[in-house]
Amino acid sequence: MSSGTPRPLRATARRFFCVGDPVNRVVFLVDGFNVYHSLRQATRDSGETLKWLDLHALCNSYVQSSVFGKAGVLERVIYFSAYAAFLSSSKPGVVARHRTYVTALQTTGVDVVMGRFKWKPRWCPTCKRETPGHEEKETDVSIAVHLIELFVTDACETAVLVTGDTDLLPAIAAARRLSSGRAIWIGFPYKRLNQELRLVADGHFRIRRQAYARHQLPDPLKLPDEAMVRKPAGW
């Protein structure tokens, strides 16, 4: 498990909070599909396979670097995603690989919240007819609910949304209304910078491709029951 010091983060912050607890408890809320597509891009750009990402170590590296402006502790990393079972016929093994990765994440202490995909036909403007399609459900809502819950239950001082998805803008606004004096940061996955999110956050940083490379899970990874799990072939 990698624990290298991150390169300069170029983090930007507008303001900081002042909550009674002397320790800045930091929780990361990770948009799994946003990160996955970022990892695919990083893999294409670097030529090395980077999907076997150690999310816990990656997030902890930013906490330990004091990017948030004061001494902090990584309280939780929560990973949100869904199994794309509808792709099984065209991409055999896609769900099995994802399940293997989820098992690996849980072994390192990451909390996992899984949503689902729902059948949703899409209109094709070119062929003028509906085509088969699926839409990820529950993930954005789950992230939003967890963000608000973390603040109203005094579970952290800083919440970091690892995403470039503007669908979470209403959740950020609601969290601010319901709980003042806490900070919301955005960790932008590689090549996922979004100006709308940047403007509403208390601070932001970009996750570089090199950070993905430095924080890869061991292969094989030992599970609590002493069994070994390996990085899926083709990753």
Secondary structure, 3 states (H helix, E strand, C coil): CCCCCCCCCCCEECCCCCCCCCCEEEEEEEEHHHHHHHHHHHHHHHCCCCCCECHHHHHHHHHHCCCCCCCEEEEEEEEEECCCHHHCCCCCCHHHHHHHHHHHHHHCCCEEEECEEEECCEEECCCCEEECCEEEECHHHHHHHHHHHHHHCCCCCEEEEECCCHHHHHHHHHHHHHCCCCEEEEEECCCCCCHHHHHHCCEEEECCHHHHHHCECCCCEECCCCCEECCCCCC
